Every structure is written in C-alpha cells, then in structure tokens.
C-alpha cells in the first residue's frame, strides 16, 4: 500500500523526535501488511467517522483515511486521549 501524509502528520513527527523512528517502522509495516495484528488497525466513529487508525506505541495512534484501495492518507498522530477527546 502506498502512503501519503498531511502536513499536520508531518508536524507531529517533527514535534516528537523520539517517536519518529517508531512511527516510521510502523508505517513501513503498514505499507506491506496493513492489518498486521501489532498495528491494531480499526475504523473510527464519531468525529473521526470514515477514518481508521493504527497503533504507533501503547498510547500513540496514527489516523488515516483510505483514498483508494491502495493509497492511505495519514492525517494526524497523537496520544489516544488527545485524539479522541
């Protein structure tokens, strides 16, 4: 699967250098196997309806939307509590 990134997602990566490597690892894994169990890939509801997320760490999530069957557009990354207030 191909991925692209919103500027907000890129900004979050730069803001959290300690998470950058882990996020990159998870996105590479996602690109090859989007539903790998470690990613806990699932759809969202409420404000984020139409989006999905994957786990970056125990508390950090990356939110994305499928643009096409083989293109994911990552829009945000933050802690679970900040994303789903």
MIGU-842379 format. One line per field, with one value per residue (C-alpha): x, y, z; residue in one letter; residue number from 0. Coordinates in steps of 0.001 Angstrom, whole numbers, plus 500000, padded with zeros to 6 digits. Last residue first. Layout:
<atoms>
east = [X ...]
north = [Y ...]
up = [Z ...]
residuo = [A ...]
num = [NUM ...]
</atoms>
This chain:
<atoms>
east = [488534 489576 492865 494303 493404 494852 498098 498903 499256 497234 496304 497802 496484 496385 496545 495946 492157 491922 491941 491831 491850 494474 494946 498228 497921 500194 499418 500945 503105 502360 498955 496939 493908 490957 488903 485343 483986 486622 484204 482125 483452 486822 487833 490492 494138 495520 499022 500553 497975 499203 496219 498017 500710 503412 502652 501544 504936 506652 504214 505017 508763 508356 506233 508867 511632 509652 508529 511624 511603 508123 507490 508934 506525 503613 504458 504476 501003 499735 501253 499108 500999 500983 501045 501221 500000]
north = [513958 511210 512424 513865 510808 508312 510217 511939 511353 513035 512955 509816 509351 505674 504613 501057 500747 504485 507458 505349 507689 507812 508331 507402 506445 506922 505279 501796 502790 503525 501867 502149 504250 504397 507272 507446 508565 510573 512881 509893 506528 505020 502016 499585 498665 497040 497610 494583 492323 493100 494528 496927 494380 495840 499526 499054 497568 500574 502817 501051 501473 505163 505736 504058 506178 509406 508714 510111 513028 514117 517591 516519 513602 515787 518301 515549 514469 518064 518479 515590 512463 509987 506204 503488 500000]
up = [523420 520977 519537 522742 524864 522363 522114 518846 515112 512387 508697 507176 503629 502647 498985 497675 497651 497125 499441 502581 505536 508258 511978 513675 517341 520342 523708 523559 520616 516942 516926 513734 512920 510570 509207 507850 511226 513105 514931 515964 514861 513967 511896 513055 512555 515718 514334 516101 514429 510882 509028 506708 505712 503481 503814 507429 508334 506730 508615 511877 511424 510502 513594 515797 514275 514692 518231 519963 517515 518639 517189 513835 513610 514731 512009 509381 510499 510383 506887 505646 504685 501826 501857 499201 500000]
residuo = [X X X X X X X X X X X X X X X X X X X X X X X X X X X X X X X X X X X X X X X X X X X X X X X X X X X X X X X X X X X X X X X X X X X X X X X X X X X X X X X X X X X X X]
num = [84 83 82 81 80 79 78 77 76 75 74 73 72 71 70 69 68 67 66 65 64 63 62 61 60 59 58 57 56 55 54 53 52 51 50 49 48 47 46 45 44 43 42 41 40 39 38 37 36 35 34 33 32 31 30 29 28 27 26 25 24 23 22 21 20 19 18 17 16 15 14 13 12 11 10 9 8 7 6 5 4 3 2 1 0]
</atoms>
